[in-house]
Amino acid sequence: MKQLENYYKACEDLKKEFLKNLYPDADLDYAGNTYWIGDEIGGVLSFNDCFVHMEHIADYFQYKLTPDDFFVWWDDYIDERTPNLNMKTFKKLQNSGRI
């Protein structure tokens, strides 16, 4: 099905762009250092001991986070210091000076 192929390609393209944004100076071997959990493209991506959902990758671009922003958000998200903190709320709090 063509639509499904387009979806998988879009997920792979976003993944590559996301990793290039986070690690602009790195020469990453995407196949060796990253993988979709359970080989489910568009599900959960594993990279450098981080696990992100496809929606996190999309939100990274939608809310124009920087790599530093992402890792601050990630630390709060994974450590549950701020439960249910999505990137949209993170940016609002950051812009208001509360983060």
Residue frames as qw, qx, qy, qz and C-alpha x, y, z in Angstrom:
[[0.000, 0.890, 0.456, 0.000, 0.00, 0.00, 0.00],
 [0.441, 0.551, -0.002, 0.708, 1.52, 3.29, -1.16],
 [0.319, -0.824, 0.011, -0.469, 0.28, 5.35, 1.81],
 [0.851, -0.513, 0.056, 0.097, 1.95, 3.01, 4.27],
 [0.771, 0.185, 0.052, 0.607, 5.22, 3.18, 2.34],
 [0.136, 0.730, 0.021, 0.669, 4.99, 6.99, 2.42],
 [0.603, -0.760, 0.015, -0.242, 4.39, 6.92, 6.18],
 [0.895, -0.287, 0.065, 0.336, 7.42, 4.70, 6.81],
 [0.584, 0.414, 0.058, 0.695, 9.59, 6.87, 4.59],
 [0.136, -0.816, -0.017, -0.561, 8.40, 10.02, 6.39],
 [0.765, -0.642, 0.034, -0.023, 9.17, 8.43, 9.78],
 [0.848, -0.041, 0.084, 0.522, 12.66, 7.46, 8.63],
 [0.355, 0.613, 0.072, 0.702, 13.27, 10.93, 7.19],
 [0.386, -0.830, 0.008, -0.402, 12.12, 12.62, 10.42],
 [0.876, -0.438, 0.030, 0.203, 14.29, 10.25, 12.46],
 [0.728, 0.200, 0.066, 0.652, 17.38, 11.12, 10.43],
 [0.102, 0.718, 0.051, 0.687, 16.70, 14.85, 10.58],
 [0.635, -0.743, -0.051, -0.204, 16.03, 14.64, 14.32],
 [0.871, -0.304, 0.052, 0.383, 19.34, 12.89, 14.97],
 [0.538, 0.418, 0.083, 0.727, 21.22, 15.32, 12.73],
 [0.187, -0.818, -0.064, -0.541, 19.70, 18.19, 14.73],
 [0.749, -0.661, 0.021, -0.035, 20.64, 16.67, 18.07],
 [0.726, -0.403, 0.364, 0.422, 24.14, 15.65, 17.02],
 [0.508, 0.846, -0.026, -0.159, 25.17, 17.99, 14.16],
 [0.086, 0.784, -0.610, -0.072, 28.89, 17.26, 14.46],
 [0.628, -0.235, 0.738, -0.075, 28.59, 13.51, 14.85],
 [0.426, 0.315, -0.704, -0.473, 29.17, 11.04, 12.08],
 [0.639, -0.096, 0.607, -0.462, 26.45, 8.69, 13.26],
 [0.171, 0.037, -0.922, -0.345, 25.93, 5.26, 11.84],
 [0.576, -0.128, 0.077, -0.804, 22.17, 5.47, 11.99],
 [0.829, -0.016, -0.486, -0.275, 21.68, 1.75, 11.41],
 [0.625, 0.064, -0.671, 0.395, 24.10, 0.78, 14.17],
 [0.130, 0.058, -0.509, 0.849, 23.33, 3.39, 16.82],
 [0.466, 0.092, 0.236, -0.848, 19.58, 3.74, 16.47],
 [0.147, -0.133, -0.932, -0.302, 16.70, 1.41, 15.98],
 [0.588, -0.272, -0.120, -0.752, 12.94, 1.27, 16.17],
 [0.384, -0.196, 0.808, -0.401, 11.91, -0.91, 19.09],
 [0.641, 0.247, 0.700, -0.194, 10.47, -4.16, 17.77],
 [0.275, 0.034, 0.645, 0.713, 11.32, -2.99, 14.23],
 [0.139, 0.759, 0.635, -0.019, 8.11, -0.93, 14.31],
 [0.295, 0.194, 0.170, 0.920, 8.89, 2.14, 12.24],
 [0.243, -0.527, -0.211, -0.787, 7.11, 5.15, 13.70],
 [0.708, -0.552, -0.439, -0.012, 6.81, 3.63, 17.16],
 [0.519, -0.832, 0.142, 0.133, 9.55, 4.08, 19.75],
 [0.626, 0.655, -0.307, 0.291, 13.06, 5.06, 18.65],
 [0.771, -0.566, 0.046, 0.289, 16.10, 4.03, 20.69],
 [0.561, 0.652, -0.174, 0.479, 19.28, 6.10, 20.44],
 [0.284, 0.442, -0.489, 0.696, 22.13, 6.71, 22.88],
 [0.213, -0.223, -0.814, 0.492, 20.20, 5.31, 25.86],
 [0.331, 0.210, 0.188, -0.900, 17.17, 7.49, 25.03],
 [0.156, 0.362, 0.899, 0.191, 13.78, 6.24, 23.98],
 [0.232, 0.315, 0.078, -0.917, 11.37, 8.58, 22.20],
 [0.517, 0.508, 0.679, -0.117, 8.00, 8.11, 20.58],
 [0.378, 0.396, 0.491, 0.678, 7.43, 9.29, 17.02],
 [0.103, -0.904, -0.372, -0.184, 5.20, 12.04, 18.43],
 [0.500, -0.732, 0.052, 0.460, 8.20, 13.37, 20.40],
 [0.503, -0.033, 0.453, 0.735, 10.21, 13.60, 17.20],
 [0.137, 0.663, 0.526, 0.515, 7.38, 15.43, 15.43],
 [0.320, -0.907, -0.263, 0.068, 6.89, 17.75, 18.43],
 [0.593, -0.403, 0.155, 0.679, 10.62, 18.56, 18.47],
 [0.291, 0.189, 0.453, 0.821, 10.22, 20.13, 15.03],
 [0.112, -0.743, -0.564, -0.342, 6.70, 21.52, 15.54],
 [0.409, -0.888, -0.188, 0.092, 7.66, 23.45, 18.67],
 [0.453, 0.777, -0.233, 0.371, 11.11, 24.37, 17.36],
 [0.736, -0.653, 0.134, 0.117, 13.15, 22.98, 20.21],
 [0.267, 0.758, -0.593, 0.055, 16.92, 23.23, 20.19],
 [0.721, 0.088, -0.669, 0.156, 19.03, 20.20, 21.10],
 [0.121, 0.172, -0.629, 0.748, 19.64, 21.75, 24.53],
 [0.576, -0.126, 0.112, -0.800, 15.88, 22.27, 24.98],
 [0.824, 0.019, -0.482, -0.296, 15.25, 18.66, 24.03],
 [0.584, 0.089, -0.716, 0.372, 17.67, 17.25, 26.57],
 [0.157, -0.144, 0.486, -0.848, 16.30, 19.49, 29.35],
 [0.733, -0.046, -0.090, -0.672, 12.79, 18.33, 28.43],
 [0.769, 0.109, -0.626, -0.064, 13.98, 14.71, 28.21],
 [0.269, 0.168, -0.737, 0.597, 15.56, 14.81, 31.68],
 [0.402, -0.058, 0.377, -0.832, 12.34, 16.13, 33.21],
 [0.777, 0.089, -0.287, -0.553, 10.20, 13.74, 31.19],
 [0.714, 0.138, -0.684, 0.060, 12.18, 10.59, 31.94],
 [0.242, 0.086, -0.711, 0.655, 12.78, 11.41, 35.61],
 [0.300, -0.639, -0.675, -0.217, 9.12, 12.35, 36.02],
 [0.247, -0.211, -0.350, 0.879, 10.06, 15.55, 37.83],
 [0.361, 0.267, 0.022, -0.893, 7.30, 17.19, 35.84],
 [0.429, 0.224, 0.875, -0.014, 4.65, 14.53, 35.15],
 [0.451, 0.673, 0.584, 0.055, 2.91, 14.71, 31.77],
 [0.056, -0.759, 0.175, 0.625, 5.19, 17.47, 30.51],
 [0.725, 0.492, 0.402, 0.264, 4.78, 17.53, 26.77],
 [0.515, 0.036, 0.174, 0.838, 6.94, 19.69, 24.53],
 [0.020, -0.700, -0.366, -0.612, 4.19, 22.24, 23.90],
 [0.540, -0.817, -0.197, -0.039, 3.82, 22.89, 27.63],
 [0.736, -0.285, 0.036, 0.613, 7.59, 22.82, 28.04],
 [0.366, 0.356, 0.238, 0.826, 7.98, 25.62, 25.47],
 [0.255, -0.805, -0.292, -0.449, 5.23, 27.70, 27.12],
 [0.689, -0.688, -0.107, 0.201, 6.88, 27.33, 30.53],
 [0.675, -0.065, 0.138, 0.722, 10.29, 28.06, 29.03],
 [0.201, 0.556, 0.286, 0.754, 9.03, 31.18, 27.24],
 [0.404, -0.828, -0.209, -0.328, 7.43, 32.42, 30.46],
 [0.128, 0.658, -0.562, 0.484, 10.72, 31.92, 32.33],
 [0.776, -0.417, 0.253, -0.400, 9.35, 29.15, 34.55],
 [0.970, -0.016, 0.128, 0.208, 11.86, 26.61, 33.22]]
